[in-house]
Amino acid sequence: MAKLLQVELVAVEEKVWSGQAEMVIARTTEGELGVLPSHAPLLGQLANPGGVRIILPGGEEKAYDVHGGFLSVTTEGVTVLAETATPVATAARH
């Protein structure tokens, strides 16, 4: 089985989404960043406004518009801490 990331997307007042993913893509102040399993640890500031896409096993994608916050990548997984996170309608990857 392929390695997966443990991902948590948290807004100021609630946990928005938590689960396993193949990849996380986030727009940071340094540009768009893709995170795969075994990515080097880092801390990035999310662009404002920004976006976060979570690619689930099987190709389904969850997307969120985010405002403010940070992306943290550790050996345990990815945590997105945003001031706000609003779901965006998406389609499956092809």
TORKE-718063 format. One line per 2 residues: number of its first residue (from 1); for each residue x, y, z of C-alpha. Coordinates in steps of 0.5 Angstrom, whole numbers. Example, Ala and Ser with C-alpha at 12.3 -4.5 7.8 and 13.67 -1.06 7.14 Angstrom:
residues 2
1) 25 -9 16  27 -2 14
***
This chain:
residues 94
1) 0 0 0  2 7 -2
3) 4 12 4  -1 17 6
5) 0 23 10  -4 25 16
7) -8 31 15  -11 36 19
9) -15 43 17  -16 47 23
11) -20 54 23  -20 58 29
13) -26 56 32  -27 49 29
15) -23 43 26  -25 43 19
17) -23 36 16  -18 31 19
19) -16 24 15  -11 21 10
21) -9 24 4  -4 22 -2
23) -2 30 -3  -3 37 0
25) -3 43 -4  -3 50 -1
27) -2 57 -4  4 60 1
29) 7 67 1  13 63 -3
31) 8 60 -8  4 54 -9
33) 7 48 -5  6 41 -6
35) 7 36 0  8 28 -1
37) 9 23 4  16 24 7
39) 17 31 5  22 35 9
41) 19 38 15  17 46 14
43) 13 52 17  10 56 11
45) 5 62 12  -1 61 8
47) -2 66 2  -8 71 4
49) -13 70 1  -10 63 -1
51) -13 56 -2  -11 49 0
53) -13 42 -4  -13 35 -1
55) -12 30 -5  -15 23 -2
57) -13 16 -4  -17 14 -10
59) -16 21 -13  -22 25 -10
61) -20 32 -8  -23 37 -3
63) -21 44 -4  -22 50 1
65) -21 57 1  -17 60 7
67) -15 66 10  -9 67 14
69) -5 62 18  0 57 17
71) 2 50 14  6 46 18
73) 9 39 16  12 34 21
75) 14 27 21  7 26 23
77) 4 29 18  1 36 15
79) -3 41 19  -6 47 16
81) -8 52 21  -12 58 18
83) -16 64 21  -22 61 16
85) -23 55 11  -29 55 7
87) -30 49 2  -30 49 -5
89) -34 45 -10  -29 40 -14
91) -29 34 -19  -25 28 -18
93) -18 28 -22  -17 25 -28
***
